[in-house]
Amino acid sequence: MGGTDPGMRRIPLTVIGSAKPMTQEAREHEHDAAGEGPRSFGQAAPCYLFVADTPISEAQIAQEMQHHRAITPERSRADAARALVVRELLRLEVLRLGLADAVRPLGQETPEEASIRLLLERETEDRLPSEDDCRRYYAQNRERFRAPDRISVRHILLAAATDDVAGRIRARAEGERLIGELKHNPVLFADFAMRHSDCPSKEQGGALGWLQRGQTTPEFDRQIFRLREGLAAFPVESRWGYHVVAIDEIQAGEALEFEQVRVRISDYLELQVRQRELQHYLHELKQRHEVRGLDEIEALAGA
């Protein structure tokens, strides 16, 4: 099937449900040499999962589960079992095709990672999306492609340490008092900032300038981007204390032109196609190297 252009930038393939590249998934968390994990009363751990003639014991699954957090133990067990099955399928296919010593590792790659990389490059095609594909996706999802919203903010910081309960109570009360006065006389904001604020911005009347999401501490960021224009009706709490906040202007992000997002769209569509190719290829491997027991484990997890 498809090969790889050495100059082409590759987007790492991942197993669905994992954020890790396939080569890393395939070799990470290797188990003890015996492959049987811990024993209990001299007996090997039970085994209900097989890939061809290779058993995958409950001890191996239990060890792998620490890397697959989930809402329920059954879901975690199923995710771990599926990851182990994928690694074994790839290992068996590398052996079948004689690829174990057919490629030299790159950088920090292990020989196993290198052989799996070669396998996936050989067996999954690089299908780059066309210009028409990208333009069609852009036209159908224009609302997703906008510059970040931004807001013009002024504030008065009434500082109090997070562990200073009494200090934070006083800071909140002072913030409420200042807000009450500013509602009647908003022109005093700069004067109050100079006299009361514990932020260097007091020298500019409390002005923080134009902010986009993510430019301030998370808890402050979440709250100020929910506010409307004008003086906030309540003090905004953060790790630094309480803030009297005024939103002077809100600017919605402008729509981005196709050329500004073409590379992003192309990368996204390419990844979607390659992920589908990967899932199709893994299905083929399951037919070639019989997998027994995974469906039952998935059923217990409610999959």
C-alpha contacts under 8 A as a table, 3 or more apart, distances in Angstrom:
res1	aa1	res2	aa2	distance
1	M	122	R	5.84
1	M	123	E	5.34
1	M	124	T	6.46
1	M	125	E	6.13
2	G	121	E	6.89
2	G	122	R	5.84
2	G	123	E	6.59
2	G	124	T	6.07
2	G	125	E	4.17
2	G	126	D	6.20
3	G	121	E	5.68
3	G	122	R	5.51
3	G	125	E	6.84
3	G	126	D	7.36
4	T	8	M	7.34
4	T	121	E	6.33
4	T	126	D	7.21
5	D	8	M	5.29
11	I	267	D	7.55
11	I	271	L	6.66
12	P	21	P	5.36
12	P	22	M	7.26
13	L	21	P	5.39
13	L	22	M	5.51
13	L	271	L	7.55
13	L	274	R	7.13
13	L	275	Q	6.63
13	L	278	L	7.74
14	T	18	S	6.24
14	T	19	A	6.46
14	T	20	K	5.74
14	T	21	P	4.59
14	T	22	M	4.72
14	T	25	E	7.92
14	T	275	Q	7.33
15	V	18	S	5.42
15	V	19	A	7.72
15	V	20	K	7.55
15	V	21	P	7.49
15	V	22	M	6.16
15	V	25	E	7.83
15	V	275	Q	7.89
16	I	275	Q	7.70
20	K	24	Q	6.36
20	K	25	E	6.16
21	P	24	Q	5.41
21	P	25	E	6.28
22	M	25	E	4.98
22	M	26	A	6.06
23	T	26	A	5.14
23	T	27	R	6.70
23	T	113	E	5.03
23	T	114	A	7.80
23	T	116	I	6.16
23	T	117	R	6.45
24	Q	27	R	5.58
24	Q	28	E	5.77
24	Q	113	E	6.98
25	E	28	E	5.53
25	E	83	A	7.41
25	E	87	R	7.28
26	A	83	A	7.89
26	A	84	L	7.99
26	A	86	V	7.27
26	A	87	R	4.56
26	A	88	E	8.00
26	A	90	L	7.60
26	A	113	E	7.39
26	A	116	I	7.97
27	R	30	E	6.41
27	R	87	R	7.19
27	R	112	E	7.03
27	R	113	E	6.92
29	H	64	E	7.09
31	H	35	G	6.14
31	H	37	G	7.27
31	H	60	Q	7.03
31	H	63	Q	7.96
32	D	35	G	5.43
32	D	36	E	7.45
32	D	37	G	6.48
34	A	37	G	7.15
35	G	60	Q	7.39
36	E	39	R	7.69
36	E	44	A	6.61
36	E	45	A	6.70
36	E	57	S	6.41
36	E	59	A	6.57
36	E	60	Q	6.79
37	G	45	A	7.23
37	G	57	S	7.85
37	G	59	A	5.07
37	G	60	Q	5.93
37	G	63	Q	7.99
38	P	44	A	7.58
38	P	45	A	7.13
38	P	59	A	6.45
39	R	42	G	5.85
39	R	43	Q	5.59
39	R	44	A	5.15
39	R	45	A	5.90
40	S	43	Q	5.45
40	S	44	A	6.93
40	S	45	A	7.22
45	A	57	S	6.08
45	A	58	E	5.99
45	A	59	A	5.74
46	P	57	S	5.87
46	P	58	E	5.77
46	P	59	A	7.71
47	C	50	F	7.91
47	C	55	P	6.57
47	C	56	I	6.17
47	C	57	S	4.24
47	C	58	E	5.64
48	Y	55	P	7.79
48	Y	56	I	7.42
48	Y	57	S	6.90
48	Y	58	E	7.45
48	Y	292	R	7.82
48	Y	293	G	5.70
49	L	55	P	6.04
49	L	56	I	5.32
49	L	57	S	6.79
49	L	81	A	8.00
49	L	291	V	7.55
49	L	292	R	5.70
49	L	293	G	4.54
49	L	294	L	6.24
50	F	53	D	6.53
50	F	54	T	5.52
50	F	55	P	4.49
50	F	56	I	5.77
50	F	290	E	7.90
50	F	291	V	5.70
50	F	292	R	5.11
50	F	293	G	6.53
51	V	54	T	5.15
51	V	55	P	6.54
51	V	56	I	7.68
51	V	85	V	6.66
51	V	88	E	6.93
51	V	89	L	7.10
51	V	289	H	6.30
51	V	290	E	5.77
51	V	291	V	4.53
51	V	292	R	6.50
52	A	289	H	5.06
52	A	290	E	4.92
52	A	291	V	6.19
52	A	292	R	7.95
56	I	60	Q	6.44
56	I	61	I	7.32
56	I	84	L	7.71
57	S	60	Q	5.25
57	S	61	I	6.44
58	E	61	I	4.93
58	E	62	A	5.96
59	A	62	A	5.02
59	A	63	Q	6.16
60	Q	63	Q	5.13
60	Q	64	E	6.17
61	I	64	E	5.02
61	I	65	M	6.07
61	I	77	R	6.59
61	I	80	A	5.86
61	I	81	A	5.77
61	I	84	L	7.61
62	A	65	M	5.11
62	A	66	Q	7.36
62	A	77	R	7.11
62	A	80	A	7.88
63	Q	66	Q	6.20
64	E	67	H	5.77
64	E	68	H	7.19
64	E	80	A	5.47
64	E	81	A	7.89
64	E	84	L	7.93
65	M	68	H	5.07
65	M	69	R	7.02
65	M	76	S	5.80
65	M	77	R	5.87
65	M	79	D	7.61
65	M	80	A	5.17
66	Q	69	R	6.63
67	H	80	A	7.60
68	H	76	S	5.49
68	H	77	R	7.93
68	H	79	D	6.32
68	H	80	A	6.11
69	R	76	S	5.69
70	A	73	P	6.86
70	A	75	R	5.88
70	A	76	S	5.02
71	I	75	R	6.87
71	I	76	S	7.57
72	T	75	R	5.26
72	T	76	S	6.37
72	T	301	A	7.91
73	P	76	S	4.98
73	P	77	R	6.00
74	E	77	R	5.05
74	E	78	A	6.16
74	E	297	I	7.86
74	E	300	L	6.40
74	E	301	A	4.69
75	R	78	A	5.08
75	R	79	D	6.17
75	R	298	E	7.71
75	R	301	A	4.81
75	R	302	G	7.75
76	S	79	D	5.17
76	S	80	A	6.13
77	R	80	A	5.13
77	R	81	A	6.03
77	R	297	I	7.60
77	R	301	A	7.94
78	A	81	A	5.06
78	A	82	R	6.10
78	A	294	L	7.71
78	A	297	I	5.70
78	A	298	E	5.39
78	A	301	A	6.44
79	D	82	R	5.19
79	D	83	A	6.26
80	A	83	A	5.18
80	A	84	L	6.31
81	A	84	L	5.19
81	A	85	V	6.17
81	A	294	L	7.05
81	A	297	I	7.84
82	R	85	V	5.03
82	R	86	V	6.22
82	R	294	L	7.12
83	A	86	V	5.19
83	A	87	R	6.35
84	L	87	R	5.19
84	L	88	E	6.21
85	V	88	E	5.14
85	V	89	L	6.06
85	V	291	V	7.75
86	V	89	L	5.09
86	V	90	L	6.23
86	V	282	L	7.47
87	R	90	L	5.25
87	R	91	R	6.13
88	E	91	R	4.94
88	E	92	L	6.06
89	L	92	L	5.25
89	L	93	E	6.19
89	L	282	L	7.82
89	L	285	L	6.43
89	L	286	K	7.27
89	L	289	H	6.93
90	L	93	E	5.10
90	L	94	V	6.12
90	L	116	I	6.81
91	R	94	V	5.17
91	R	95	L	6.37
91	R	116	I	7.70
92	L	95	L	5.12
92	L	96	R	6.10
92	L	289	H	7.91
93	E	96	R	4.88
93	E	97	L	6.13
93	E	285	L	7.70
94	V	97	L	5.38
94	V	98	G	6.00
94	V	99	L	5.19
94	V	100	A	6.05
94	V	115	S	6.73
94	V	116	I	6.88
94	V	119	L	6.68
95	L	98	G	5.03
95	L	99	L	6.40
95	L	100	A	6.38
96	R	99	L	7.94
98	G	101	D	7.40
98	G	102	A	7.36
99	L	102	A	4.80
99	L	103	V	7.27
99	L	115	S	5.84
99	L	118	L	7.64
99	L	119	L	7.34
100	A	103	V	7.53
100	A	111	P	7.40
100	A	112	E	7.14
100	A	115	S	5.48
101	D	104	R	7.55
101	D	111	P	7.73
101	D	115	S	7.31
102	A	115	S	7.11
103	V	111	P	8.00
103	V	114	A	6.37
103	V	115	S	6.26
103	V	118	L	7.02
104	R	111	P	7.19
104	R	114	A	6.64
105	P	108	Q	7.44
105	P	109	E	5.19
105	P	110	T	6.09
105	P	111	P	5.65
105	P	113	E	7.53
105	P	114	A	5.00
106	L	109	E	5.41
106	L	114	A	7.17
109	E	112	E	7.91
109	E	113	E	5.77
109	E	114	A	6.15
110	T	113	E	5.13
110	T	114	A	6.22
111	P	114	A	5.04
111	P	115	S	6.21
112	E	115	S	5.25
112	E	116	I	6.26
113	E	116	I	5.17
113	E	117	R	6.08
114	A	117	R	5.05
114	A	118	L	6.26
115	S	118	L	5.09
115	S	119	L	6.13
116	I	119	L	4.88
116	I	120	L	6.18
117	R	120	L	5.29
117	R	121	E	6.11
118	L	121	E	5.06
118	L	122	R	6.12
119	L	122	R	5.22
119	L	123	E	6.08
120	L	123	E	5.14
120	L	124	T	5.56
121	E	124	T	5.80
121	E	125	E	7.23
122	R	125	E	7.55
123	E	281	Y	7.61
124	T	274	R	7.45
124	T	277	E	6.17
124	T	278	L	6.72
124	T	281	Y	7.32
125	E	274	R	7.51
125	E	277	E	7.43
126	D	274	R	7.14
127	R	270	E	6.75
127	R	273	V	7.08
127	R	274	R	7.44
128	L	266	S	7.58
128	L	270	E	5.68
129	P	133	D	5.83
129	P	134	C	6.72
129	P	266	S	6.16
129	P	269	L	6.42
129	P	270	E	6.06
130	S	133	D	5.05
130	S	134	C	6.42
131	E	134	C	5.18
131	E	135	R	6.16
132	D	135	R	5.07
132	D	136	R	5.95
133	D	136	R	5.18
133	D	137	Y	6.27
134	C	137	Y	5.19
134	C	138	Y	6.17
134	C	262	R	6.81
134	C	265	I	6.10
134	C	266	S	6.11
134	C	269	L	7.71
135	R	138	Y	4.98
135	R	139	A	6.12
135	R	258	F	7.28
136	R	139	A	5.15
136	R	140	Q	6.26
137	Y	140	Q	5.16
137	Y	141	N	6.10
137	Y	265	I	7.61
138	Y	141	N	5.22
138	Y	142	R	5.53
138	Y	145	F	8.00
138	Y	258	F	6.83
138	Y	265	I	7.55
139	A	142	R	5.59
141	N	144	R	5.69
141	N	145	F	7.41
142	R	145	F	5.47
142	R	146	R	7.88
142	R	255	A	7.68
143	E	146	R	6.76
143	E	255	A	7.65
145	F	255	A	6.14
145	F	256	L	5.57
145	F	261	V	7.36
146	R	253	G	5.51
146	R	254	E	5.42
146	R	255	A	4.28
146	R	256	L	5.07
147	A	253	G	4.34
147	A	254	E	5.27
147	A	255	A	6.30
147	A	256	L	6.33
148	P	212	Q	6.49
148	P	213	R	7.42
148	P	252	A	7.29
148	P	253	G	4.78
148	P	254	E	7.77
149	D	212	Q	6.20
149	D	213	R	7.48
149	D	250	I	7.58
149	D	251	Q	5.84
149	D	252	A	4.54
149	D	253	G	4.31
150	R	210	W	6.23
150	R	211	L	5.34
150	R	212	Q	4.62
150	R	213	R	7.31
150	R	250	I	6.11
150	R	251	Q	5.37
150	R	252	A	6.59
150	R	253	G	7.10
151	I	210	W	5.39
151	I	211	L	5.38
151	I	212	Q	6.77
151	I	225	F	7.65
151	I	247	I	6.90
151	I	248	D	7.48
151	I	249	E	5.68
151	I	250	I	4.52
151	I	251	Q	6.12
152	S	208	L	7.26
152	S	209	G	5.31
152	S	210	W	4.42
152	S	211	L	6.36
152	S	247	I	5.93
152	S	248	D	5.35
152	S	249	E	5.17
152	S	250	I	6.58
153	V	207	A	6.07
153	V	208	L	5.49
153	V	209	G	5.86
153	V	210	W	6.62
153	V	211	L	7.33
153	V	245	V	7.12
153	V	246	A	5.91
153	V	247	I	4.83
153	V	248	D	5.97
153	V	249	E	7.64
154	R	205	G	7.50
154	R	206	G	4.93
154	R	207	A	4.15
154	R	208	L	5.55
154	R	209	G	7.37
154	R	245	V	5.86
154	R	246	A	5.21
154	R	247	I	6.56
154	R	248	D	7.44
155	H	193	A	7.33
155	H	206	G	4.96
155	H	207	A	6.50
155	H	208	L	7.31
155	H	243	H	6.06
155	H	244	V	5.32
155	H	245	V	4.43
155	H	246	A	6.23
156	I	192	F	7.55
156	I	193	A	5.17
156	I	196	H	6.99
156	I	197	S	4.73
156	I	198	D	7.40
156	I	199	C	7.29
156	I	202	K	7.33
156	I	206	G	5.88
156	I	243	H	5.35
156	I	244	V	4.96
156	I	245	V	6.65
157	L	193	A	7.97
157	L	196	H	7.59
157	L	197	S	4.70
157	L	198	D	5.29
157	L	199	C	5.83
157	L	240	W	7.86
157	L	241	G	6.93
157	L	242	Y	5.99
157	L	243	H	4.60
157	L	244	V	6.66
158	L	171	A	5.50
158	L	172	R	7.88
158	L	174	E	7.76
158	L	175	G	7.16
158	L	196	H	7.06
158	L	197	S	5.83
158	L	198	D	6.03
158	L	241	G	5.76
158	L	242	Y	5.24
158	L	243	H	6.04
159	A	168	R	7.87
159	A	171	A	6.89
159	A	197	S	7.94
159	A	198	D	6.06
159	A	240	W	5.54
159	A	241	G	4.41
159	A	242	Y	6.46
160	A	164	D	6.50
160	A	167	G	5.50
160	A	168	R	5.28
160	A	171	A	6.74
160	A	240	W	6.06
160	A	241	G	4.54
160	A	242	Y	7.57
161	A	164	D	5.18
161	A	167	G	7.35
161	A	168	R	7.22
161	A	239	R	7.24
161	A	240	W	6.34
161	A	241	G	6.55
162	T	165	V	7.26
162	T	168	R	7.49
162	T	239	R	5.99
162	T	240	W	7.20
162	T	241	G	7.27
164	D	167	G	5.18
164	D	168	R	6.17
165	V	168	R	5.24
165	V	169	I	6.29
166	A	169	I	5.14
166	A	170	R	6.30
167	G	170	R	5.12
167	G	171	A	6.12
168	R	171	A	4.90
168	R	172	R	6.11
168	R	241	G	6.37
168	R	242	Y	7.51
169	I	172	R	5.27
169	I	173	A	6.24
170	R	173	A	5.11
170	R	174	E	6.09
171	A	174	E	5.08
171	A	175	G	6.10
171	A	241	G	6.88
171	A	242	Y	6.09
172	R	175	G	4.98
172	R	176	E	6.22
172	R	235	P	6.45
172	R	242	Y	5.91
173	A	176	E	5.13
173	A	177	R	6.26
174	E	177	R	5.01
174	E	178	L	6.22
175	G	178	L	5.16
175	G	179	I	6.14
175	G	234	F	7.71
175	G	235	P	5.59
175	G	242	Y	6.86
175	G	243	H	6.87
175	G	244	V	5.89
176	E	179	I	5.11
176	E	180	G	6.19
176	E	234	F	6.48
176	E	235	P	6.35
177	R	180	G	5.14
177	R	181	E	6.52
178	L	181	E	5.19
178	L	182	L	6.10
178	L	192	F	7.88
178	L	244	V	7.60
179	I	182	L	5.00
179	I	183	K	6.10
179	I	231	L	7.79
179	I	232	A	7.92
179	I	233	A	7.00
179	I	234	F	7.28
179	I	235	P	7.85
179	I	244	V	6.83
180	G	183	K	5.41
180	G	184	H	7.13
181	E	184	H	5.53
181	E	185	N	6.24
181	E	186	P	7.82
182	L	185	N	4.74
182	L	186	P	4.47
182	L	187	V	7.51
182	L	188	L	6.58
182	L	189	F	6.73
183	K	186	P	5.89
183	K	231	L	7.57
185	N	188	L	6.07
186	P	189	F	5.85
187	V	190	A	7.23
188	L	191	D	5.20
188	L	192	F	6.06
189	F	192	F	5.14
189	F	193	A	6.07
189	F	205	G	7.14
189	F	206	G	7.95
190	A	193	A	5.02
190	A	194	M	6.26
190	A	202	K	7.52
190	A	204	Q	7.69
190	A	205	G	4.02
190	A	206	G	6.39
191	D	194	M	5.21
191	D	195	R	6.31
191	D	205	G	6.94
192	F	195	R	5.10
192	F	196	H	5.66
192	F	197	S	7.36
193	A	196	H	5.36
193	A	197	S	4.87
193	A	202	K	5.08
193	A	205	G	5.64
193	A	206	G	5.46
194	M	197	S	6.18
194	M	202	K	4.86
194	M	203	E	6.37
194	M	205	G	6.34
194	M	206	G	7.56
197	S	200	P	7.97
197	S	202	K	5.96
197	S	206	G	7.60
198	D	202	K	7.51
199	C	202	K	5.94
199	C	206	G	7.72
200	P	203	E	6.23
201	S	204	Q	5.34
201	S	205	G	6.63
201	S	206	G	4.71
201	S	207	A	5.91
201	S	208	L	6.53
202	K	205	G	4.89
202	K	206	G	4.38
202	K	207	A	7.36
203	E	206	G	6.88
204	Q	207	A	5.56
208	L	211	L	7.54
211	L	215	Q	6.45
212	Q	215	Q	5.96
213	R	216	T	7.54
213	R	221	D	6.41
213	R	225	F	7.54
214	G	217	T	7.31
214	G	218	P	6.82
214	G	221	D	6.55
215	Q	221	D	7.44
216	T	220	F	6.63
216	T	221	D	5.58
217	T	220	F	5.52
217	T	221	D	5.95
217	T	238	S	7.83
218	P	221	D	4.95
218	P	222	R	6.09
219	E	222	R	5.36
219	E	223	Q	6.61
219	E	237	E	7.80
219	E	238	S	5.94
219	E	239	R	7.85
220	F	223	Q	5.42
220	F	224	I	6.23
220	F	236	V	7.18
220	F	237	E	6.95
220	F	238	S	5.51
221	D	224	I	5.53
221	D	225	F	6.29
222	R	225	F	5.79
222	R	226	R	6.88
223	Q	226	R	5.40
223	Q	227	L	6.90
223	Q	236	V	7.15
224	I	227	L	5.32
224	I	236	V	7.87
224	I	245	V	7.96
227	L	232	A	6.94
227	L	247	I	7.39
228	R	232	A	7.76
228	R	247	I	6.86
228	R	250	I	7.96
229	E	246	A	7.32
229	E	247	I	4.77
229	E	248	D	5.80
229	E	249	E	5.95
229	E	250	I	6.77
230	G	246	A	5.37
230	G	247	I	5.03
230	G	248	D	5.99
231	L	245	V	6.11
231	L	246	A	4.23
231	L	247	I	6.36
232	A	235	P	7.19
232	A	244	V	7.13
232	A	245	V	5.55
232	A	246	A	5.85
232	A	247	I	7.56
234	F	244	V	7.39
235	P	242	Y	5.78
235	P	243	H	5.32
235	P	244	V	5.13
235	P	245	V	7.14
236	V	242	Y	5.45
236	V	243	H	4.95
236	V	244	V	6.52
236	V	245	V	7.10
237	E	240	W	7.84
237	E	241	G	5.91
237	E	242	Y	4.51
237	E	243	H	6.32
238	S	241	G	5.39
238	S	242	Y	6.16
238	S	243	H	7.70
247	I	250	I	7.42
256	L	260	Q	6.23
256	L	261	V	7.15
257	E	260	Q	5.42
257	E	261	V	6.98
258	F	261	V	5.45
258	F	262	R	5.68
259	E	262	R	5.12
259	E	263	V	7.99
260	Q	263	V	7.79
261	V	264	R	5.22
261	V	265	I	6.19
262	R	265	I	5.20
262	R	266	S	6.09
263	V	266	S	5.04
263	V	267	D	6.11
264	R	267	D	5.26
264	R	268	Y	6.23
265	I	268	Y	5.09
265	I	269	L	6.13
266	S	269	L	5.26
266	S	270	E	5.97
267	D	270	E	5.13
267	D	271	L	6.13
268	Y	271	L	5.22
268	Y	272	Q	6.31
269	L	272	Q	5.07
269	L	273	V	6.27
270	E	273	V	5.23
270	E	274	R	6.15
271	L	274	R	5.10
271	L	275	Q	5.99
272	Q	275	Q	5.17
272	Q	276	R	6.33
273	V	276	R	5.20
273	V	277	E	6.22
274	R	277	E	4.85
274	R	278	L	6.05
275	Q	278	L	4.97
275	Q	279	Q	6.23
276	R	279	Q	5.16
276	R	280	H	6.16
277	E	280	H	5.13
277	E	281	Y	6.10
278	L	281	Y	4.99
278	L	282	L	6.11
279	Q	282	L	5.11
279	Q	283	H	6.20
280	H	283	H	5.09
280	H	284	E	6.42
281	Y	284	E	5.04
281	Y	285	L	6.33
282	L	285	L	4.95
282	L	286	K	6.22
283	H	286	K	5.09
283	H	287	Q	6.53
284	E	287	Q	5.16
284	E	288	R	6.38
285	L	288	R	4.95
285	L	289	H	5.86
286	K	289	H	5.20
286	K	290	E	5.52
286	K	291	V	5.98
287	Q	290	E	5.73
287	Q	291	V	7.87
291	V	294	L	6.87
292	R	295	D	7.50
293	G	296	E	5.42
293	G	297	I	6.49
294	L	297	I	5.07
294	L	298	E	6.10
295	D	298	E	5.05
295	D	299	A	6.04
296	E	299	A	5.00
296	E	300	L	6.38
297	I	300	L	5.26
297	I	301	A	6.60
298	E	301	A	5.10
298	E	302	G	6.49
298	E	303	A	5.33
299	A	302	G	5.07
299	A	303	A	5.56
300	L	303	A	7.54
